[in-house]
């Protein structure tokens, strides 16, 4: 796992971080976006994961199999989308090119640039400050 992936995972809730380490951050975020706030049952073994199973539909057969091996025969509380707001902070801390981070998080490169832009650029004066105060 790369340093970038480790940093991206650092802000995720434990269940999603565990899933992200085994698959990808993008799939963990998709799971939260689609089923956040819900309690779902994870069957044991990939033979019980039909093509129309909610987990297969959400993250794909391979990732669903991984989740089944990790948490089979368990009811899990999928973190709700409230945590999803922290996606912005994850993007801000993520290392790598703008395009790479955008692809990893499933957002546009423009959004990554906006999130990464420093607040309060010292080269620009404050629109609302009195010029005499400078």
N, C-alpha and C positions, 0 to 999 in steps of 0.2 A: 504494500500500500504506500502510495506517495505521500509526501508531506502535505501537499495540497488536499488530498482526500482526507487525511487525518484532521486537518484544520476545518474542513467542511463538516465533518462528522461531529466535531467537538461541541457544537451548539444544539445538536439534536436530542430529543427526549430518548431515554435509554432503549426502548423497544425499537425505535427507528434507527438509532445509532447501530444497534446490533444487526439489524437488517441491512443497513447501508454498508457495513463492513463486509458482509457476506455477498452483497450484490452490487449496488451503486447508490449514491446519494440521490440521484434522480428518481430511482424506483421507490426509495423510501419516502421521498417527498410526494410522489404520485399516490402512494398508499394513504398518506395523511390527507392529501387533498380530496381523494375520493371517498374515504371511509373514516376520516377523523371524527372523534367524538362517539364512535360506535364500538360496541362490544361484539366481537366476531369470533367464531369458532374456527380453529385451524385443525383440519383432519390430519391424522397420521398417515404417512405414506403417499406417494404420488399416484397410486392406483385409485385413490378416492378423490382425486382432483380431476373432475370432468372438464371438458372444454368450456362448459357454461358456468363453472364454479366462479364465485365472485372474485376470489384471489387470482385465478388464472386470467380472468377478464381484465383485472386491474394491472398486474405486473408481468404477465406472461407465464408460460408453463415452467421454464427453467427457474425463474426466481420464486415461483410458487412452490416448486419442489424444495428449494433451499429453505424457505420459510417453514414448510411442513417438517423438514428434518430438524429444524431448530426448535420449533414450538408446537409440534404435532400433539394432538389430543389436549389442547389448551384453549381456553377462552382468553382472548387478549383484548385489552382496552387500547384502541388505536388513538394516539394523541390527536386532539381536535385541531382545527385549523387556526386556533388562537396562537399556537406556537409558530404557525406559518409566517406570521409577521416577522419573526426573527430570521426568516430567510434573507431578508435585507442585510442583517448584520453578518450572516454567514457569507454572503456574496462580498461584502466589504472586506472581510478577513481572508477570503480565498486567494491563494497564490496561483499564478499562471496568467496566460494571455486572456484578453477580454473574450475572445471567441471560445476559448477552452472553458472558461468559467460559465459563459452563457450556455454552452451546450450541456455542461454538467448539471446546471440548475434548471434547465428548460425555460430560459428567458432569452430576451434579445440582447445582442451585444450593446445596443444603445442603453438599455436598462442598466447593464453592468457598469458602463461608463458613468452614468448618472449617479449610481450608488457609490461608486468609488471616488467621485469628484470631492475634493476637500471642501468643507464648509468654511465660509469666511475667508476667502482668498485675500491675502494681505495686499495684493497689487490693486485691488479695487477698493474704492472708498465706500463707506456705508451710505446708502441712499438717504437714510433718515438722520444722519448725524449733522450737527452744525459745523460748517467748515472752520469756524473759529475755534472749535474744540480740538482740532487736529494739531 
